[in-house]
Structures are given as structure tokens and as C-alpha cells.
Amino acid sequence: MNVFESVLDAVGATPLIRLRRVTAGLTAQVWVKVEFANPGGSVKDRAALAMVRAAEELGELQPGGTIVEGSSGNTGVGLAMVAAQCGYTAVVVVPNTIAHEKVALLQAYGARVVATEGKLPREHPEHVNNLARRIAEETDGGWYANQYDNPANPRIHELTTGPEIWEQTGGRVTHLVAGIGTGGTISGTGRFLKRHGVTVVGTDPEASVYAGGDGSPYFVESVGHYLHPDTVEDTWPTAYDRAIVDRFERIPDGESLRVARRLAAEEGLLVGGSAGTAVAGALRVAAGLGPEHVVVAVLPDSGRNYLSKYFDDRWMTGMGFLDATEGPFVRDVVPQRGLAVVPATDTVAAVLARHGSGPVAVVVPRTSDAPTRSAPEVIGSVDPAELRALVAADPERAADSVTRHAGSAPAAVGHGENAAAATARIDGGKGPVLLLIDGRAVALVPRAVLEQRHETTG
Ligand SMILES: Cc1ncc(COP(=O)(O)O)c(C=O)c1O
């Protein structure tokens, strides 16, 4: 039996569980390292405890001091747990885009939560990490944990997570599959397991820049690397050692989230989106392997953090990740014609030179030849016919920035929503409607298309 003197002694030594059902048809074994079994509920307990212990040893954190960190939640929870147990104060700076359950959790542990704008360029003083560093500097006894560049983060995985997996599989593990946020998990665990000939596979959201995406927003939280279009110099965490990763699997959000839901429904494992990403990657890896192979995926946290998103059917269908139980669906009544876009930096004249008729999406400027855009990057819309009338009446308007006439972000519907339900949901609004597939805008259509087509078919 596991009996501990302190909650901190219960960090690590998490179970390894074999997947039995989502692996149907595969000959290689797939096992999962269940990191939500840590007392604070995530893989981050390991890093949080290790960083605090290292800071104490180095004298950077004194008794009664204040731990400050920028975190999308889990590291904050880990640090808050350690702080509570050891008599420190915890201040956690979070992006305002995170699931609200995560904020409530931090507060429940007694942490002070400071929310800041989530989508800011890396250089911005209010960026999560810059704000956390500043708060630490300005606080008496403050210490900035800095999980992104703190060597204690990857090191603890090299000392614990890696050896645990090696022992738990009796040395039979052949492939490690994990996502990359700070990179601590994959770099440390991978560094240990590579010494034993294990292949290390990184799973990355398709849009993340780690594995070559364009850096546009994605919906799986806490893994991958988003790139704000105004970021001048993109810096990657030093906790992430790229040389450790043998290859990548790039996973679209829809695949991650649907696998996460299958893990709950078919394996009884309620996990977060990044665990879905890792298992989606593990299933791809295992599909190419024979029975002598043992694939281990790391499941960073529990699905309890995401009940209002990934496990909410309405959120999933509204974002285009899931079909409603009954049709006709939005895609049955709205033609997908491709998305006409104009970057927010363009002028009215530029729009008129390139677009004839039909609504045009005004998007965050980004070097991308993708035919779709991440939904949050559509910040408004313009109608070329209206702009043409405007310029005819006042030619000076041609030099206006397009954003001046773009209004606000259009209403969005998921392609698998029930058409009548989607129409009712956005009823009362104005302007064109964005069609989403897997969280990405694929078309912008006049509102009448959704409403009238539905009446005639429905
Ligand atoms: C839910 C979740 N998944 C994955 C990760 C990524 O782990 P790492 O930072 O060790 O790369 C994190 C890190 O915060 C996380 O919270």
C-alpha cells in the first residue's frame, strides 16, 4: 500500500494502463502513462515540485516566499499545491482563453490568479510570461518558476517518468509518444528512454510551429506553440530539446478531441485534449508496427478540466468538431465555396481590386497558403458591393483601412450542427455567417443562405 507523510511524496509513480478497445485491429501494444493520477491532477506536479526543490537548494526561494508563474493552469495547480504544503504564496498568471474550471481550481488551492490577454506577441509586456516575471521581480521574496527555461523541469522527467516507464514495461517499451508544451516531458522522458533504444515521437497540433505548422490558433490546450503574427523573434523554450524527438505526428484538433472522447467512452479514461493528441499519435504509430512493439503515450491531465468544451456536445458541434444527432446538417444546406479572405492590413481599394461579390472575411495577417483559416483569426467581414457604393460616393474612402468597415467577428456555425438549431442559435444577429469544420473557417456565406435554404429544405 502507498502511505505517504506528505501529499508531495505522492507525486509521480503513476500507473501505466494498457488500451484495449480504441486499439482494435492493431497488433502492437499501446499503453498509457496516466499522469492525471498525480495528486494535483496532472503531469505538471512533477515539474512544479522539482522546480521548487531546486530553487530552495539554490537559495532562490526563501521560507515564506512567493512563487510566481505564467501557466495555462496545470503548472499553476502543481505550484499552488506545493506552496500550500510548504508555506509559500502562489501567484499564477493565466491567459484569459483557458477553460474557466482551471481558474476555479487555482483559486481553490488558495493561489492568486492574474488573468492577461491570451493572444499577445511574445515581446508584449502583458504577455503571460513577461507579466509573471515582472510580478516576481516586484514582489518581496518573489521567485519566478519559469517552467519554459527551468532545467529542473526536463530533469525530473529524466529522473522519474522515463525510468518508471522502462520499469513498468519490463524494458519492452519501443516507442514513446508525447506532446510538447514546455517540452519538459518529452525531453526528459525521451532522454532517458533513448539510452535504451526507444524511438521518441512528438505529437503536435497541426497548426503548431513545433512540427512545421503556420502557428495559427488551435483548440487543444497546453501543447504546441502558437505564433502571434506580430511576434518579432519567436523563442522556443530551452526546456525543449529538439534533438530528442525522432519524428513528429501532426494531429488536427478534430482528431485529438474525438480520440479524447473515445478514451472516456470506450476505455473509461477521462482525459484532456492533449492526451487525445498523444493517443491519436500513438494509434498512428502503432498502426505501422508488429506485435513485438510496445508504444507508450503520456496522458498529461484529466478531462474534468474541459467538461465545458471538449465534452460538451454543443461546443463540439458549434465548432464543427462533431455532428448533431439529427440532420439536416448545416453542410446539407450551405454550399462550401471556399473562403474569400483579406488581411486586416489591406485597404478598401485592395479589396475592390481583388474581390467581386459575396462576403469577404477580414483575417489576422499571416503567411499562409492554407485554403482555410483558424476560426479566431476571422476578426470581421466586408461586402465588396457595399464598399464599392461607399467609394462611389466618396473616393477618399478607397484609402481607408479595411478594418474600419469590417464590423465584428461574424457569427459561426459548425458544419455538423442541425441546420434548424444553428439558425435558431444565431437568430437576431446580422451579417454573414462563417462555416466551421474542425475549428477552421471554410466559407463565409450571406445569412440568408443558411436561413432560406433551411426553410426550403426543412
Ligand atoms: C494538459 C497538458 N498537456 C501537455 C502539457 C505539456 O507538457 P510539457 O510542458 O512537459 O511539454 C502540459 C503542460 O503544461 C499540460 O498542462
PDBQT file of the ligand as one rigid body, heavy atoms in Angstrom, charges set to zero:
ROOT
HETATM    1  C1  LIG A 501      -2.592  19.369 -20.264  1.00  0.00    +0.000 C 
HETATM    2  C2  LIG A 501      -1.159  19.461 -20.650  1.00  0.00    +0.000 A 
HETATM    3  N1  LIG A 501      -0.713  18.733 -21.649  1.00  0.00    +0.000 NA
HETATM    4  C3  LIG A 501       0.571  18.787 -22.052  1.00  0.00    +0.000 A 
HETATM    5  C4  LIG A 501       1.470  19.634 -21.449  1.00  0.00    +0.000 A 
HETATM    6  C5  LIG A 501       2.870  19.699 -21.988  1.00  0.00    +0.000 C 
HETATM    7  O1  LIG A 501       3.848  19.193 -21.163  1.00  0.00    +0.000 OA
HETATM    8  P1  LIG A 501       5.300  19.781 -21.218  1.00  0.00    +0.000 P 
HETATM    9  O2  LIG A 501       5.219  21.191 -20.750  1.00  0.00    +0.000 OA
HETATM   10  O3  LIG A 501       6.086  18.938 -20.272  1.00  0.00    +0.000 OA
HETATM   11  O4  LIG A 501       5.802  19.704 -22.613  1.00  0.00    +0.000 OA
HETATM   12  C6  LIG A 501       1.035  20.421 -20.407  1.00  0.00    +0.000 A 
HETATM   13  C7  LIG A 501       1.933  21.385 -19.778  1.00  0.00    +0.000 C 
HETATM   14  O5  LIG A 501       1.506  22.293 -19.081  1.00  0.00    +0.000 OA
HETATM   15  C8  LIG A 501      -0.306  20.333 -19.986  1.00  0.00    +0.000 A 
HETATM   16  O6  LIG A 501      -0.772  21.089 -18.982  1.00  0.00    +0.000 OA
ENDROOT
TORSDOF 0
